[in-house]
Amino acid sequence: MATALRVLVIGGVACGPKTAARARRCDPHATITIVEQGTTVSEGSCGLPYYIGGQIASDKALLIRTPRYFKEVSDIDILTGTRATVIHRDTHELEVANVATGVTSRLPYDKLIIATGATPVQPAGLAGKDLKGVFTLTKIADANAIVKAIDGEAAKKAVVVGAGLIGIESAEAFRSRGLDVSLVEALPHALPALLDPDMSLQVEKELAAKGVNLFLRQRVLRLEGDGDGVVRRVVTEHATIAADIVILALGYRPNVELARQAGLVIGATGGLAVNDYMQTSDPDIYAGGDCVENTHRVTGAKILAPMGSTANKHGRIIGTNVTGGRDTFPGVLGTAIVKVFDLNVSRVGLSESEARKAGFDPVTALAPGFDRASYYPGAQMITVKLVADSATGRVLGGQILGKGDVARRADVLVTTISLNGTVEDIANLDLAYSPPFNGAMDVLHHAANTVRNKRAGQARSVSAAEVNQRISAGEDFILLDVRSQQEWGDAHIEASQCRLLPLNKLREEVSSLPKDACIVTLCRTSIRAYQAQRMLEGEGFTDVRFMDGSIIAWPYAVVCGPGK
């Protein structure tokens, strides 16, 4: 009788349990053990900000599976409170230590899986990071400590350092609990790793509207406390911010020291290097989750992608392969989605700036529109920024935000990019249509057709940022608003260059516009602005552009009033 396969997993959060569960389904006789240094496994850590904010009532809801469940249902042994200390590759053994007692032992393996995750970044030189009231957010224990600080110690002021995904979610959680919230970011914009500035500005506008104090372009110098060692202030390059609670949300660093000491190859990103089968440089050792580097499916570059969704995909593939399968992992697209108060924000693939850095010549479109038929109750506005290769029309990425359904559009882009699709493919997708669910032409259709028009030389646009710069510099041009008088009164751009001329009056009043003028047209969503551009060009105007995204995507101040 053949000896049962011995599968040993280090890490019990996402990738590890998924690996073990899949391995059990593939091999009912294998001996499978998970080593976890914490006291729980299968924590739903992505839900922690919503537990802090009160949307999730109990931390018990975030415990997806228990060790008892794994044992009773899948015959998987879980050693909690056990830290992996040394990988003995020569003897195929893992040395472990009991966290409470320090007693060590060795566990044999045929296949070893490293799913050690990542650790929140805490700058070594940051003074005050060890003060009471300073937190990172990774585990349920972290969230419970934060909730205790809010409730038990009557905290009133919270400072979040870092405006990435965790920082944004933490800021909303604190506002939901009634705290005064300040968000500090060293880079110029919120969500800097995800969005281009034209989309980030919309996020910043929402944060400010919901009472979050933004401190952008400001590096934290130190944290200061009181005589009891409790944090009281965050000092940046330009401000001193009062604080009762501080969250350090500066990203994550892969936990690879155990692998490094074992002589496994670490990639240039700092993540553990794996091949398409999720094998490390040792063929009997696999790795997945936040501790490994991934391949970007557009550029082929190695990147870090610390996402629970990616970790679970890794786990399934590893569980298949350690039991004799040959599944491969094709890589990631950097897909992310986040709720920012009433705004839903998603990104897929490359941003415009990332596409340029990767050597592409990107063409983009900013297309606002409703997430369902505009006349159907509950329709909400969303804005799509589509990024494509100007030479081939290949879709490289997209960013979507708004109060409506952005997840479904993001998933369409994920599929398109994964299949090397083009803007022509998106423009002709047979998407589901009925007024409660969509418009006859989806916002993605409009975005793709705008890119097609730009590639064909028919559509020419300028960004809102460029228009704002021209206004501020007092440049001589006409900002031609072709909406109705009523729309103008609802909200318009206050500038000496701005002029109202509704589209239905444009033909009869075109002679009032100087032929040699530089004209930028705008409307609500760019559709009428593009029509006006084409109309003016037909009348012999040679310097006409429309403002991408128009008034919906304008992230700067507007005024209301009867207008011109």
C-alpha positions in Angstrom: 0.0 0.0 0.0 1.4 3.4 -1.0 2.4 5.9 1.7 -0.1 8.8 2.1 1.2 12.1 0.7 2.2 14.5 3.4 1.1 18.0 2.7 2.2 20.8 5.1 0.9 24.3 4.9 2.4 27.3 6.6 -0.3 30.0 7.1 -4.0 29.8 7.9 -5.6 32.9 6.6 -6.6 32.7 2.9 -4.3 30.9 0.6 -3.3 28.2 3.2 -6.8 27.0 4.0 -7.8 27.1 0.3 -4.8 25.0 -0.6 -5.6 22.5 2.1 -9.3 22.2 1.2 -8.5 21.7 -2.5 -5.8 19.2 -1.8 -8.2 17.2 0.2 -10.8 17.1 -2.6 -8.1 16.0 -5.0 -6.5 13.4 -2.7 -8.8 11.8 0.0 -5.9 9.9 1.6 -3.3 12.7 2.0 -2.1 13.8 5.4 -2.8 17.5 5.4 -1.7 19.9 8.2 -1.9 23.7 8.5 0.6 25.5 10.8 -0.7 28.9 12.0 1.0 31.1 14.6 -2.3 32.9 15.5 -5.2 31.5 17.4 -7.7 31.6 14.5 -7.8 30.6 10.8 -9.8 31.7 7.8 -10.3 35.2 9.0 -12.3 37.5 6.7 -9.8 40.3 7.1 -11.1 42.3 4.1 -14.2 42.9 6.2 -12.3 44.5 9.1 -13.0 48.1 8.2 -16.7 47.4 8.0 -16.7 45.7 11.4 -15.0 48.8 12.8 -17.6 51.0 11.1 -20.5 49.0 12.5 -21.8 47.6 9.2 -20.8 44.1 10.5 -22.2 43.7 13.9 -19.9 41.0 15.4 -16.3 39.9 14.9 -17.6 36.3 14.9 -19.0 36.9 11.4 -15.5 37.3 10.1 -14.4 33.8 11.3 -15.2 32.0 8.1 -14.1 28.5 9.2 -12.9 27.0 12.5 -10.2 24.4 13.1 -12.9 22.1 14.3 -14.7 22.5 11.0 -11.6 21.7 9.0 -11.0 18.5 11.0 -14.6 17.3 11.1 -15.4 18.0 7.4 -12.1 17.6 5.6 -9.8 15.7 8.1 -7.3 18.6 8.0 -5.3 19.1 11.1 -4.6 22.7 12.2 -1.9 23.6 14.7 -2.8 27.1 15.9 -0.4 28.9 18.2 2.5 27.3 16.3 5.2 29.3 14.5 7.2 27.9 11.6 10.9 28.7 12.4 13.1 26.7 10.0 12.6 24.9 6.7 15.0 21.9 6.5 15.0 21.3 2.8 17.5 18.5 2.9 15.4 16.4 5.2 12.0 17.6 4.1 11.1 18.8 7.6 9.6 22.0 9.0 10.8 23.1 12.4 8.1 24.7 14.5 7.8 26.3 17.9 4.9 26.5 20.2 4.2 30.2 20.6 3.1 29.9 24.3 5.8 27.5 25.5 8.7 27.8 23.1 8.9 24.0 22.7 10.2 23.1 19.3 9.5 20.0 17.1 9.9 18.9 13.5 7.1 18.0 11.0 7.9 16.0 7.9 6.5 16.9 4.5 6.5 15.7 0.9 5.1 19.0 -0.3 5.4 22.2 1.6 3.3 25.3 1.0 4.4 28.8 2.1 1.4 31.1 2.6 2.8 33.4 5.2 1.1 36.5 3.9 2.3 40.1 4.4 3.0 42.5 7.2 1.8 46.1 7.3 4.6 48.6 6.6 5.8 50.5 9.6 8.7 52.8 8.8 11.6 51.9 11.1 12.6 55.5 11.7 9.1 56.8 12.5 9.2 58.3 16.0 6.2 57.5 18.1 4.9 54.5 16.1 4.9 52.4 19.3 2.7 54.8 21.3 -0.6 53.6 22.6 -3.4 54.3 20.2 -1.3 53.7 17.1 -2.6 50.7 15.1 -2.3 48.8 11.9 -5.2 46.7 10.5 -4.6 43.1 9.6 -6.3 40.8 12.1 -9.6 40.7 14.0 -7.5 41.4 17.2 -6.4 44.7 15.6 -10.0 45.7 14.8 -11.2 44.8 18.3 -8.4 46.9 19.8 -9.5 49.8 17.7 -13.2 49.4 18.6 -12.2 49.3 22.3 -10.2 52.5 21.8 -13.3 54.2 20.2 -15.9 53.0 22.7 -14.0 52.5 25.9 -11.6 55.4 25.8 -14.0 57.9 24.1 -11.7 58.7 21.2 -12.9 61.7 19.1 -10.1 62.3 16.6 -8.7 59.8 14.2 -5.8 60.2 11.8 -5.3 57.8 9.0 -1.8 57.7 7.4 -1.9 56.5 3.8 -4.7 57.0 1.3 -4.7 53.6 -0.3 -7.5 51.0 0.0 -7.1 50.3 3.7 -6.7 54.0 4.5 -9.8 55.0 2.6 -11.9 52.2 4.1 -10.6 53.1 7.6 -11.4 56.8 7.1 -15.0 55.9 6.2 -15.2 53.5 9.2 -14.2 56.2 11.6 -16.6 58.7 10.1 -19.4 56.1 10.5 -18.5 56.0 14.2 -18.8 59.8 14.5 -15.1 60.6 14.7 -13.4 63.6 13.3 -11.1 62.1 10.6 -7.9 63.3 8.9 -6.4 61.5 6.0 -2.6 62.1 5.4 -1.0 61.0 2.1 2.6 61.8 1.0 1.7 61.7 -2.7 -0.4 64.3 -4.5 -3.7 62.3 -4.7 -5.8 59.8 -2.9 -5.6 56.2 -4.1 -2.4 57.1 -5.9 -1.5 53.5 -6.9 -4.9 52.8 -8.4 -6.2 55.9 -10.2 -5.0 58.6 -12.5 -5.3 62.2 -11.1 -8.4 63.0 -13.1 -10.2 60.2 -11.3 -8.5 60.7 -7.9 -9.8 64.2 -7.8 -13.4 62.8 -7.9 -12.5 60.6 -4.9 -11.0 63.5 -3.0 -14.1 65.6 -3.7 -16.3 62.8 -2.1 -14.0 62.5 0.9 -14.1 66.2 1.5 -17.9 66.3 1.1 -18.2 63.6 3.8 -16.1 65.6 6.3 -12.7 63.9 5.9 -9.9 66.4 6.3 -7.3 65.8 3.5 -3.6 66.4 4.0 -2.1 65.6 0.6 1.5 65.9 -0.4 2.5 65.7 3.2 5.0 63.2 4.6 4.6 62.3 8.3 7.6 63.3 10.3 6.7 61.8 13.7 3.9 60.9 16.1 3.8 62.6 19.5 2.2 61.4 22.7 1.3 62.6 26.2 2.9 61.8 29.5 1.1 58.4 29.6 2.5 57.3 26.3 -0.7 57.8 24.4 -0.7 59.3 20.9 -2.0 62.8 20.7 -0.5 64.4 17.6 0.6 63.6 14.0 3.3 65.9 12.8 3.7 66.3 9.0 5.9 68.5 6.9 3.3 71.2 7.0 0.8 70.6 9.8 0.3 69.3 13.3 -2.9 67.2 13.5 -4.6 66.3 16.8 -5.2 62.6 17.2 -6.7 60.1 19.7 -6.3 57.2 17.3 -3.8 56.7 14.4 -4.0 54.1 11.7 -0.8 53.4 9.7 -2.1 52.2 6.3 1.2 52.4 4.3 0.9 49.2 2.4 2.2 45.7 3.0 5.6 43.9 2.9 5.7 40.2 1.9 6.6 37.8 4.8 9.5 36.0 3.1 12.2 35.8 5.8 11.5 32.1 6.5 11.8 31.4 2.7 14.9 33.6 2.4 16.6 31.7 5.2 15.8 28.5 3.5 17.6 29.7 0.4 14.6 30.1 -1.8 14.7 32.7 -4.6 13.2 36.1 -3.7 12.0 38.3 -6.6 13.0 41.9 -7.3 9.6 43.0 -5.9 10.5 41.6 -2.5 8.0 38.8 -3.0 8.8 35.1 -3.2 9.5 34.1 -6.8 7.2 31.3 -8.1 6.6 29.8 -11.6 3.3 29.4 -13.4 2.6 26.3 -11.3 3.2 28.3 -8.1 6.4 26.4 -7.3 9.3 28.1 -5.7 12.9 27.5 -6.7 12.5 24.2 -4.8 10.1 22.0 -6.7 8.7 20.4 -3.5 7.9 23.8 -2.0 5.0 25.9 -3.3 3.9 29.4 -2.3 1.0 31.7 -2.8 -1.0 34.6 -1.4 0.4 38.0 -0.3 4.0 36.7 0.1 4.6 35.9 -3.6 5.1 38.1 -6.6 2.7 37.9 -9.6 2.9 38.4 -13.3 0.9 41.4 -14.7 -1.1 40.1 -17.7 -0.7 43.2 -19.8 3.0 44.1 -19.3 4.4 40.8 -18.2 6.2 42.6 -15.3 6.4 41.1 -11.8 4.2 42.9 -9.3 2.8 42.4 -5.8 -0.9 41.9 -5.5 -2.0 41.5 -1.9 -5.6 40.6 -2.4 -7.7 37.9 -0.8 -9.2 37.0 -4.2 -5.8 36.4 -5.7 -4.7 34.3 -2.6 -7.7 32.0 -3.0 -6.9 31.5 -6.7 -3.4 30.6 -5.8 -4.6 28.2 -3.2 -6.8 26.3 -5.5 -4.0 25.9 -8.1 -1.5 24.8 -5.4 -3.9 22.3 -3.9 -4.3 20.8 -7.4 -0.6 20.7 -8.2 0.7 19.3 -4.9 -1.6 16.3 -5.4 -0.4 15.6 -9.0 -2.2 18.2 -11.1 -0.6 20.7 -13.6 -2.7 23.8 -13.3 -1.1 27.2 -14.1 -1.8 30.7 -12.9 -1.7 33.3 -15.7 -1.2 36.3 -13.6 -3.2 39.4 -12.4 -4.6 42.6 -13.8 -4.3 44.7 -10.6 -8.1 44.6 -10.3 -9.4 46.5 -7.2 -12.7 47.9 -6.0 -13.4 50.1 -3.0 -16.4 51.9 -1.5 -15.7 55.5 -0.7 -18.8 56.6 1.2 -21.5 57.0 -1.6 -18.9 56.5 -4.4 -18.0 53.1 -5.8 -14.5 53.1 -7.3 -12.8 50.4 -9.3 -9.8 49.9 -11.5 -8.6 47.2 -13.9 -5.3 46.8 -15.8 -3.1 49.8 -16.5 -3.8 53.4 -15.7 -2.9 56.0 -18.3 0.3 56.9 -16.5 1.2 53.2 -16.0 0.6 52.5 -19.7 3.0 55.3 -20.7 5.6 54.0 -18.3 5.2 50.5 -19.8 6.0 51.9 -23.3 2.5 52.2 -24.7 1.1 55.2 -26.5 -2.3 55.3 -24.7 -5.5 56.8 -26.0 -8.2 57.4 -23.4 -11.8 58.3 -23.1 -13.7 59.7 -20.1 -17.4 58.7 -20.5 -20.0 59.5 -17.9 -23.4 57.9 -18.1 -26.2 56.2 -16.2 -25.8 52.6 -14.9 -29.3 51.8 -16.2 -31.9 53.5 -18.4 -31.8 57.2 -17.4 -35.6 57.3 -17.0 -35.7 54.2 -14.8 -36.1 54.9 -11.0 -32.9 54.6 -9.2 -30.6 55.2 -12.1 -27.2 56.5 -10.9 -24.4 58.2 -12.8 -21.0 56.5 -13.2 -17.9 57.6 -15.1 -15.7 55.2 -17.1 -12.1 56.0 -18.0 -11.0 53.6 -20.7 -7.3 53.2 -21.6 -6.3 51.6 -24.9 -3.3 51.3 -27.1 -3.5 53.9 -29.8 -1.7 51.7 -32.4 -3.8 48.6 -32.0 -6.9 49.5 -30.1 -6.1 46.9 -27.5 -7.7 47.6 -24.2 -5.1 48.2 -21.5 -7.1 49.2 -18.5 -10.0 51.1 -17.1 -11.1 53.1 -14.1 -14.8 53.4 -13.1 -16.4 55.4 -10.4 -19.8 56.7 -9.4 -22.8 56.0 -7.2 -24.1 53.3 -9.6 -23.0 49.8 -10.5 -19.2 49.9 -11.3 -18.4 46.3 -10.4 -20.2 44.8 -13.4 -18.4 47.1 -15.8 -15.1 46.4 -14.2 -15.7 42.6 -14.6 -16.4 43.2 -18.3 -13.1 45.0 -18.7 -11.3 42.2 -16.8 -12.7 39.7 -19.3 -11.9 41.8 -22.3 -8.3 42.5 -21.2 -7.7 38.8 -20.3 -8.7 37.8 -23.8 -6.6 40.6 -25.4 -9.7 42.3 -26.6 -9.9 45.7 -28.4 -12.2 48.7 -28.2 -14.0 47.3 -31.2 -14.7 44.2 -29.2 -16.2 46.2 -26.3 -18.2 48.5 -28.7 -19.9 45.4 -30.1 -20.4 43.3 -27.0 -24.0 42.0 -26.7 -24.5 43.1 -23.1 -27.7 42.4 -21.3 -30.2 45.2 -21.8 -33.5 46.0 -20.1 -34.3 49.4 -18.5 -34.0 48.2 -14.9 -30.5 46.9 -15.6 -28.8 49.0 -18.3 -29.2 51.5 -21.1 -29.6 50.5 -24.7 -25.9 51.6 -25.0 -23.9 50.9 -21.9 -21.4 53.4 -20.7 -18.7 51.0 -21.8 -20.0 51.1 -25.3 -19.8 54.9 -25.2 -16.3 54.8 -23.9 -15.1 52.4 -26.5 -16.8 54.3 -29.3 -15.1 57.5 -28.1 -11.7 55.8 -28.2 -12.6 54.6 -31.7 -13.5 58.1 -32.8 -10.3 59.4 -31.4 -8.2 56.8 -33.2 -10.0 57.6 -36.4 -9.2 61.3 -36.0 -12.9 62.3 -35.6 -12.9 63.1 -31.9 -10.4 65.5 -30.4 -10.5 66.3 -26.7 -8.8 68.0 -23.8 -8.8 67.0 -20.2 -10.6 68.9 -17.4 -7.1 69.5 -15.8 -5.9 71.2 -19.0 -9.0 73.3 -19.2 -8.6 74.3 -15.6 -5.0 75.3 -16.1 -5.9 77.4 -19.2 -8.6 79.2 -17.1 -6.2 79.8 -14.3 -3.5 81.1 -16.6 -6.0 83.5 -18.2 -5.5 82.1 -21.7 -7.6 83.4 -24.6 -10.0 80.7 -25.6 -13.7 80.0 -25.6 -15.1 77.4 -23.2 -18.4 76.8 -25.1 -21.1 75.2 -22.9 -23.7 73.7 -25.2 -26.2 72.6 -22.5 -29.6 74.2 -21.9 -30.2 77.4 -19.9 -31.7 75.3 -17.1 -28.7 72.9 -17.0 -26.4 75.9 -16.8 -28.3 77.3 -13.9 -28.0 74.0 -12.1 -24.2 74.1 -12.2 -21.7 75.8 -14.5 -18.0 76.7 -14.6 -17.4 80.3 -13.5 -14.8 81.7 -15.9 -14.4 84.6 -18.2 -13.7 82.2 -21.0 -17.0 80.3 -20.5 -20.0 81.0 -22.8 -23.4 79.4 -22.9 -24.7 78.5 -26.4 -27.2 75.6 -26.4 -26.6 73.0 -29.0 -30.0 73.5 -30.6 -29.0 77.2 -31.2 -25.5 76.5 -32.4 -26.2 76.4 -36.1 -28.2 79.6 -36.2 -25.7 81.5 -34.0 -22.4 80.0 -35.3 -21.5 83.3 -36.9 -21.2 84.9 -33.5 -18.1 82.8 -32.9 -14.8 83.9 -34.3 -13.4 81.4 -36.8 -9.9 81.7 -35.6 -10.8 81.1 -31.9 -9.6 78.2 -29.9 -12.8 76.6 -28.8 -13.4 73.9 -26.1 -16.9 72.5 -26.0 -18.6 70.9 -23.0 -22.0 69.6 -22.0 -23.1 67.1 -19.3 -21.4 63.9 -20.4 -19.5 64.9 -23.6 -21.9 63.5 -26.1 -23.4 66.9 -27.1 -19.9 68.4 -26.8 -18.6 66.0 -29.4 -21.6 66.8 -31.6 -20.7 70.5 -31.3 -17.1 69.8 -32.1 -18.1 68.0 -35.3 -20.7 70.7 -36.2 -18.2 73.5 -35.8 -15.6 71.7 -37.9 -18.2 71.3 -40.6 -18.6 75.1 -40.5 -14.9 75.6 -41.1 -13.6 76.0 -37.5 -10.1 74.5 -37.2 -9.2 74.6 -33.5 -12.0 72.8 -31.7 -11.8 70.2 -29.0 -14.4 68.9 -26.5 -13.7 68.5 -22.8 -13.4 64.8 -21.9 -16.2 63.8 -19.4 -17.6 67.4 -19.5 -19.3 68.8 -16.4 -20.0 65.4 -14.8 -16.3 64.6 -14.7 -15.2 68.2 -13.8 -13.6 67.8 -10.4 -13.2 71.5 -9.6 -15.6 74.1 -8.2 -18.9 74.9 -10.0 -21.5 77.6 -9.3 -25.2 77.7 -9.5 -27.3 80.5 -10.8 -29.4 81.8 -13.7 -26.3 82.3 -15.9 -25.9 83.9 -19.2 
